[in-house]
Amino acid sequence: GARAYFADECTAGTYDNKQYLALNLLGKTLRYTTDMSGSGCGCNAAFYLVSMHQNSNPSTCHDYYCDANSVCGVACAEIDIQEANQHAWHSTLHSSHDHSGVGVGYGGGDGWNGPRDFTSQHYGPGATCIDTSKPFDVAVSFPVDGAGSLLAMEVTLSQEGHSCPLDMKVNAYSGMAELSKALAEGMTPVISYWSDNSMLWMDGKGVDGRGPCASDDAAACTGSVRFYGFSIVSIGAPASLQHEPPAHVVPHGQSHSASDSDPSIQHGKAAPPLCPGKFDVRGYGAVSLVNARVNVPG
């Protein structure tokens, strides 16, 4: 798989946790557009927040990566805005040691049932609300109470030409106080794309048979997915009507934005630190991308 981190700066040849973005989204709405066309059963296009800026342990991946499943040996708070493909969508809150978390969306279950907030009639290729064969918009909000503490994660999926947005909300979670503190301190956005023939936890049919995928086919995953048009506004502020061209492509099986001709980029093996460039997040400013040192699922 491939993984990249948002940062204020990127220094080629060096990983520095203090360069990673520390984004406080309390009371804010983050918006972006994603294009996952071609990412079928067994693919996982993820966009999430973790406390990498505060992590002083380089980890077994040597780039200060951390998450709730300790993929690189270090645990930290994690907010999965999306773990998704064309057939399944999960948005999940994780305190630092809660591997499963509490989530919403559709799909999943291998001996159990994943979330069922909508169906394949509403979300999927050719679906009535979100046709995942085309780009669609994501808005995630983090409302707060009078004391500024996190109340919920609210996610809305919408698509031009469709009048039935999909709304999801997670507000009953025992780890909310920890996540509120993590957001206040600032969390680092991460984009990843990976595949596996054992992805039924995310896109399987489940015990009830209502999930989307009977089996996974990692080899059929498209070569890349796209995330673009990022913006941050206060909750309730109008969304910008401006749409930027797809600029942030996550290739499958190599480091972010690296070319196929680069001989140093090999699937699942260590790659040299690369700084593929900067892009603008409206409402924040210029953001650098930092490639993961080791391409492992996370």
Number of C-alpha atoms within 10 A of each C-alpha: 25 28 27 24 25 24 24 16 19 24 13 13 9 13 20 17 21 16 18 27 23 25 21 17 23 25 18 18 22 22 23 18 23 22 22 25 20 19 27 26 29 27 33 31 27 24 21 22 24 30 30 32 22 19 18 14 15 18 17 16 18 15 23 25 31 28 26 24 20 17 16 20 16 22 23 22 26 30 26 19 25 22 22 26 27 26 28 30 27 25 27 21 29 26 25 24 17 17 15 12 19 19 23 23 25 27 30 29 23 18 13 13 20 27 21 16 16 16 18 22 13 18 23 23 18 14 16 15 21 28 22 24 16 17 18 17 19 19 20 24 24 22 20 17 11 6 6 12 19 23 19 20 25 19 23 15 19 20 19 12 8 12 11 13 17 18 16 18 18 17 15 12 16 13 17 20 14 15 25 22 15 25 25 17 15 22 26 24 23 24 25 26 33 25 25 17 13 17 21 25 17 30 33 30 23 23 14 11 15 18 26 24 23 13 15 20 17 19 13 14 24 16 15 22 24 19 21 21 21 20 19 21 19 16 17 10 10 8 13 11 6 7 11 11 9 15 12 20 18 25 23 24 21 29 34 29 20 17 11 12 7 9 8 14 19 15 16 15 15 17 18 15 19 22 19 17 13 18 16 14 17 15 12 12 12 13 19 20 25 30 28 27 23 25 27 20 17 22
